[in-house]
Each structure stands twice: as C-alpha cells, then as structure tokens.
Amino acid sequence: MAQAITREGFVVPPFATPSRLALVERLRASWLPESLRYAYFGSGGSETMDAAIRLARQYAAARGEAGRWKILGRDLSYHGTTVTTLAAGRQTKRRAQLGPLLPDWPTAPACYCLRCPLEKTYPGCAVACVDALEAALVEAGPETVAAVVAEPIGGSTAAALDPPDEYWPRLREICTRHGVLLIADEVMTGFGRTGRNFGVDHFGVVPDILVSGKGLGGGYAPICGLFTHEAIVSALAEAGDELMFFTYGAHTGSCAAADKVLEIMERESLVARAETMGRKLRARLGKLEGHPHVAEIRGRGLMLGVEFVKDRDALEPFAKEDNFTARVVAAGIGEGVFFYPSGIDPARDAIMLGPPLTIGDDEIEAMASGLERALDSAVRYTLGAPG
Ligand SMILES: Cc1ncc(COP(=O)(O)O)c(C=O)c1O
C-alpha cells in the first residue's frame, strides 16, 4: 500500500493507474463471472450499493425506459445505510425515524423457511416465496421497476438466511422475463466467505450487477467493488451518461491492498479453506442442535448463523426486554469471542459467526465452546435457571 501510494499519489477514480489495472486484471482472471468484466470501486458497501442502485436507474433511462425507477427489495434484508440503500432494504431498526426520507419502494417476503412468511413448508411449498416476489413485482408494475436487489445468503438482519437451491435460478428467470435488472448484494457473502468466490456461485446464477466488499480488502483497507456487464456500461456511454464516482473510490492504497489480499487468498486456497473449515465449524456447532433455546443453525461456508428462542417447539422468541442476543454477545466477549449480533423481528434473536478464512481447529473449538458457555450464561441470566 505504501509503495503504491508513494508511486502513484492521488489520482481521481476514472483514470486507469497501475494499482487499479492490476486489481481489475486479477479480478477478471480469477474471481469474477466471465460476463461481469466492468468494475467500479467505492470505499464501502453502502456507497457501492448506492452506486448500483443509481446505475440500474441510469441504465433504464439510457434505454429510453424512464418510467423504471423503483427498486424491489425483500423483507429481512440490509443493503447499507445511505438513503437509497436503506430504502431498498428492510432493516427496520436502522430505518426507524428515517421514514419520510425513504422512497416507498415495493418489498417482497423474505425467504425464511424456519418461520415461513407464507406459512408453508419446504419442499412442498415449491419455493412459493419467489412466486410472491414476482407477484410483488407485478403489483408494483414491472415497467416501473429498475432492479430487484437481494443478498444471496441473508446477512446481518437474520443471521445467514440460506435459501433453497431453486430460489436464485428462479429469481434470475423472473428478472429476465420482466426486463428488470438483478443486483446481488454480496457485500458480506463475496470473496470466499461462503466457500465459493461469490454467494451466487452456489446457485449457478450470474446477476446483472454484483456488489462485493468486506473480504475484498480483507479488513486492511476500505474498498468495495461493483461488477457488471458490457451492455449496461455501453448503454450509459451511448447515452452520454456516466456513473458518478466518489473522490476516494478506487483509492490507490485500497486497490493495492485488495490486489495483495486476493493474491494471498489464491496462493493459500482460502476459498476452498472457507468451505472445509466451514464444514468443521458447522459440524462442531451441531452439538447445539438439540439445545432447548436454539431454533436453527444455518448458513454456508464460514458464514453461519444461530437463531435463539425461548421455546423451541413453539418457536416463541424471548421477550424484547430480555435483550437476549446482547446477553449472548456480552458473555461471548467474556469468553474471548465476538459473535455478530444479528436478528430483527420475527428473527428476533440471532448471532452470526464469520471468522477469518485462515481460522484453525483450535479457534473453531474456542468459538464453539465459547458460544455454548455464552448461551448458557445468557439463559441463566434471562430465565434465572439453577446454576
Ligand atoms: C449485505 C450488506 N450490504 C451492504 C452493507 C453495507 O456495507 P458498509 O457497512 O460497508 O457500508 C452491509 C454491511 O454489513 C451488508 O452486510
């Protein structure tokens, strides 16, 4: 990073520089779906998802479809904390108080099998939630919708909500049929986290716009990428339009850091490792499967979630005032492990586990046993059980 910054200094984002070119070449060679060859970089997920939403709208306008401006999101989703990204998501806690600022975009039910919003059961449901998404699209008027946005595996709102395999291929087909862009928000799931390069790779789907951050900089530098295909870029260019950048987007130091992070991930096969270690962590967490206050353990690779309930048979949540998740997290810190507090109603109490992809066996044991003790401590504190 220091070398790149010293060599290149500050250059506004639209110019190609050696560190930007090196990163894009690496992404094209080893990481991205073949058709998503065009890249734009922001400094974080919200910024870059905001750019994706603007791009979808600008693309519609460039094609003479000025009536397409809505973004259809899903319940129990989070896409960032700018006005457009909060509007597209349904992280109700983070939207509270901001209502008047947020455009009233359509929303579709979450794909949340544990408490199916349509009160159905998989596989008998035939993934009715994706039909419900299409119904919401039709109701909104597909000719008014620029894009559908979704996380391949839901992250911070409901702790690693993992859809059935049919969901994404059907979502892809619905978007194509209605001429609506599909934006995959892979800010959390991308760059190996789930044991594949990207979450959509589990489902064999290529979105029109893929946004992915977090893992790209490996925590060393702020960077998030937007990747899309040529038709979208050339439509804007032909219309004389452009996707506005942020001053510190594609920052030289961040591009250099990301290039090195990806080089190390390739060299050490860390995506495959996420899958292997994810299986181990999942297996070890299996000991909690019968726990009276664990409703479900879910997720893929090293993005796993655990949902807690007061009564497992009735799926009755703890009372809001119990702040159960906060108690698990606090007790976890006492154990030396930070569990990501997740969960909004109806998935009220849940945590996520997202360790570094370099995690080893001892750390898996520390996480899992730490969670067992943190959970027991939170239960004792909440229900006053003996011991
Ligand atoms: C799926 C998803 N989208 C967007 C964001 C927002 O990213 P940032 O916090 O970098 O702005 C997050 C952050 O957790 C996320 O998980």
Ligand as a Chemical Component Dictionary entry (heavy atoms), coordinates in Angstrom:
data_LIG
# 
_chem_comp.id                   LIG 
_chem_comp.type                 NON-POLYMER 
_chem_comp.pdbx_formal_charge   0 
_chem_comp.three_letter_code    LIG 
# 
loop_
_chem_comp_atom.comp_id 
_chem_comp_atom.atom_id 
_chem_comp_atom.alt_atom_id 
_chem_comp_atom.type_symbol 
_chem_comp_atom.charge 
_chem_comp_atom.model_Cartn_x 
_chem_comp_atom.model_Cartn_y 
_chem_comp_atom.model_Cartn_z 
_chem_comp_atom.pdbx_ordinal 
LIG C1 C1 C 0 -25.275 -7.239 2.620 1  
LIG C2 C2 C 0 -24.735 -5.908 3.024 2  
LIG N1 N1 N 0 -24.898 -4.861 2.196 3  
LIG C3 C3 C 0 -24.401 -3.636 2.497 4  
LIG C4 C4 C 0 -23.708 -3.413 3.663 5  
LIG C5 C5 C 0 -23.184 -2.045 3.990 6  
LIG O1 O1 O 0 -21.788 -2.041 3.925 7  
LIG P1 P1 P 0 -20.938 -0.928 4.707 8  
LIG O2 O2 O 0 -21.150 -1.146 6.153 9  
LIG O3 O3 O 0 -19.522 -1.212 4.259 10 
LIG O4 O4 O 0 -21.403 0.396  4.238 11 
LIG C6 C6 C 0 -23.515 -4.487 4.555 12 
LIG C7 C7 C 0 -22.802 -4.287 5.834 13 
LIG O5 O5 O 0 -22.829 -5.088 6.720 14 
LIG C8 C8 C 0 -24.040 -5.756 4.221 15 
LIG O6 O6 O 0 -23.894 -6.806 5.039 16 
# 
loop_
_chem_comp_bond.comp_id 
_chem_comp_bond.atom_id_1 
_chem_comp_bond.atom_id_2 
_chem_comp_bond.value_order 
_chem_comp_bond.pdbx_ordinal 
LIG C1 C2 SING 1  
LIG C2 N1 SING 2  
LIG C2 C8 DOUB 3  
LIG N1 C3 DOUB 4  
LIG C3 C4 SING 5  
LIG C4 C5 SING 6  
LIG C4 C6 DOUB 7  
LIG C5 O1 SING 8  
LIG O1 P1 SING 9  
LIG P1 O2 DOUB 10 
LIG P1 O3 SING 11 
LIG P1 O4 SING 12 
LIG C6 C7 SING 13 
LIG C6 C8 SING 14 
LIG C7 O5 DOUB 15 
LIG C8 O6 SING 16 
# 
